[in-house]
Amino acid sequence: MPSDVSGFLVLRRTDGYGDVHPLKPGERVRIGRAADNHVVLKDDLCSRHHAEVVPAGTGWAVQDLDSLNGSFLNDEKVRHPRPLTPGDAVRFGRAEFVFVPSLDRLPLHTRKSGDSDVDADTDPVQITRRTSRTRFLPAGAAADQTLPAVPAPLRPVATECVAVLYKLAVEMASAATPVELAEQVIEAMFHGTPAEVAAVLAIKDGGDPDVIAHRFRRGGQLTYHKVSSFVSREVLSTRQAVIAENVAADKALKDRDSLNELRAASLICAPVTAGDRVLGLLHLYSTADRTLTPDDLEFALAAAKQLGVAWDGLLGRVGLTAENQSLKAQLKLESELVGRSPALKLVEQQIGRVAGTKATALVRGESGVGKELVARAIHFSSPRKERPLICLNCAAITETLMESELFGHEKGAFTGATERMIGKFEAADTGSIFLDEIGELTLGAQAKLLRVLEGQAFERVGGNVPIKVDVRVIAATNRPLEDAVREGRFRQDLYYRLQVVQLDVPPLRDRADDVPLLADHFLRRFARETGRRVTGFSPAAVRKLAGHTWPGNVRELRNVIERAVALGAGPVLDEADVWLSPLDLTADSRGEYRAESLAEVEKRHVLATLEHTAWNKSRAADILGVERSTLDRKIKAYDLKR
C-alpha cells in the first residue's frame, strides 16, 4: 500500500467490488451528487453534498452533512461523527462502501443470485483498477470530471502514445468494415502497450460478445479465448475500463493450452461505446514479465473511445448506403414502363436500340400514355445517364417567355429580367432535354432550336455572347405535327430534324393486358405514400378496370387508383371504390364509326369535358391531362362557347 494512503473506501456491487477510493491522512473526502465532490454518486437518493469521511485520531470517521435521506453505518443511521473500523459498511443513498485499511483485507463477496458461481473466491480473477476517464482525451471530455485550467504535462511514455492514437485516428477514416477498424486498433495496442494478445469483440442484440478480430503479438496458431465472463459483466454494467490480475488461476481459463503457453497473468477490458450504446469490448492479455499498468489502461480506454466513434460512424454510413440504394430502387421502379404486352415490349426494344446513340428522338402518342417515361428511359439507358435530364412542357410557357426559358436571358433584357438567368439548354449541357408538346413552340423559338440541333451556337435573350452546348433533344407531341407544318405553324426543316428516330407509344386500350399490372403498381405506390394498408383489388374491381376504354390512358388510370386508395374503406379495393369517367370518346352514342378528323374529335371531346364539369376549366384541364393555359388556347382555337 502506498505510504501516503491509510485506508480505502471500496464500492460494494451485487456481483463484486467496484471503485476503490484511497483515504490519505489529513484529507477530508466529501461524498455526494454534485460534481465538485471527491466521490460523485449519480443517485437521486443522494444529496448534493451528502456526507464526509474525515480523519479521526489515527483512523477515520464518517459524518452526515444533513442529507435528506441520511447516511448509514452498518445499517444504523449516522446522527453524529462515527469512527470506522475495518470491514464496516457505510451506505449513502443506494451506494454501499466497505472501509478497509488495506485492499488485502477486503472480505469475501457474495455474487448476485442466479450466477453460475456463488462465492467470489470461486473466480480468482481480481479487478485491481477501473476507470471511465483517460488523460489522453481533451479537457471536458468527461462531463462529471473537473479538470484543471492547464492540463498536467504528459509523462514521456504518453507522448509516444499520443502519436499512436493520432495515427490510429487517421487510419480509421479509410476503414470500410468493423473488422478493418478492429485490426487497426489491435495494431495500435501492440505499439502502445506490452500486451501479448489483443482482441475486439462485438455486442449484438444484448447477447454474448462475439470476436470480430484478434491477434497474438508473436504470431503463431494459438487459439484465442474470450475474457472472463465476470470481467466482461463488470465492464458492460459499469461502462468502465478495468485491469484484472490472477488470470492464469481462472478456473474457466487455466486449462486452455494457449493461455498456459502464453503464461497470461493480467488483462485489460475496455468498453467500446457510442452515446448510450455499448458496441463492443477491447480486450488485452499480458504475461507476468510484461504487466499491464494504469497507463496502459488509460491508453486502451482512449483507443476504445476512438473506436466507438469510428464504428458508429461506419454503421451510419452503411445504413445511409442501404437507404440510398433502397430509394434508388424505388425511383427506378416508378420510372419504369410497367407492363408485358407485345405493344409495350416493342417500345422497350426501340428504346434499347436508340438509347446508345446521339440521335434526336420524337416520342408520339396520345395524352397520358407515358411519353415522359419513355424519354426518361432513353436518357437513363444512355451514356449520358449520370448527367442532367431537363424537362420542359412547351405548352405551359407563354409565348413571350418561351425563348427565355429555353435559352436564358441577360439582366435587363425585358421588363422583369432583374438578373441573368441560364436557360434549359445550358442547364442540360452534356445531358438531355425533354421538350413535351413540342408543337406549341413559337416560330422564333423553333428557329433557335433548329440552330442548336444543327450544332450551332445560340445567344441568351438580350445577349450577344454565343453559347454552344452538347445536348441530346428528346421531343414529344400528342398532335399531328404534319398538320401544323401544312398550316405554317411548325417549321418543316425542324420537323425533319426532330423526326430522326420516332417512337410511337400505344394507347392503354391497345394494351389491355397491362391494366391489372399498372393498377397494382399504382396501388403499391400510393399505399406507401399515404400509409394506407391497402393490399389489392377484388375480382369485381379488376373486371371493372379491365373493361374500361381508358380515354385518358395511363394518367387516367393513375388518377383512378390514387382516388381509390385515398377514399377506400377497407384493405381490399372493391368495385364501388373504382370511380370511372362516364365519357366515351372513341365512338358516338350509338357505337357506330364516324368519319371525322382528329381536330373534330378533339374539339368535341374538349367541349364535352367542359360541359361535364360545368365549365370548371381547372377540373376539365385535369381530366384532359393538360395545363390550364393549353386548355385556354384550345377553347380560343376551336371558338368554344358556353
Secondary structure by P-SEA (a helix, b strand, c coil): ccccccbbbbbbccccccbbbbbcccbbbbbccccccccccccccccccccccccccccbbbbbccccbbbbccccccccbbbbccbbbbbcccbbbbbbcccccccccccccccccccccccccccccccccccccccccccccccccccccccaaaaaaaaaaaaaaaaaaacccaaaaaaaaaaaaaacccccccbbbbbcccccccccccccccccbbbbbcccaaaaaaaaacccccccccccccccccccaaaaaaccccbbbbbbcccccccbbbbbbbcccccccaaaaaaaaaaaaaaaaaaaaaaaaaaaaaaaaaaaaaaaaaaccccccaaaaaaaaaaaaaccccbbbbbbbcccccaaaaaaaaaaacccccbbbbbbccccccccccccccccccccccccccbbbbccccccccbbbbbcccccccaaaaaaaaaaaabbbbbcccccbbbbbbbbbbbbbcccaaaaaaaccccaaaaaaaacbbbbbbcccccccaaaaaaaaaaaaaaaaaccccccccaaaaaaaaaccccccaaaaaaaaaaaaacccccccccccbbbbccccccccccccccccaaaaaaaaaaaaaaaaccaaaaaaaaacccaaaaaaaaaaacccc
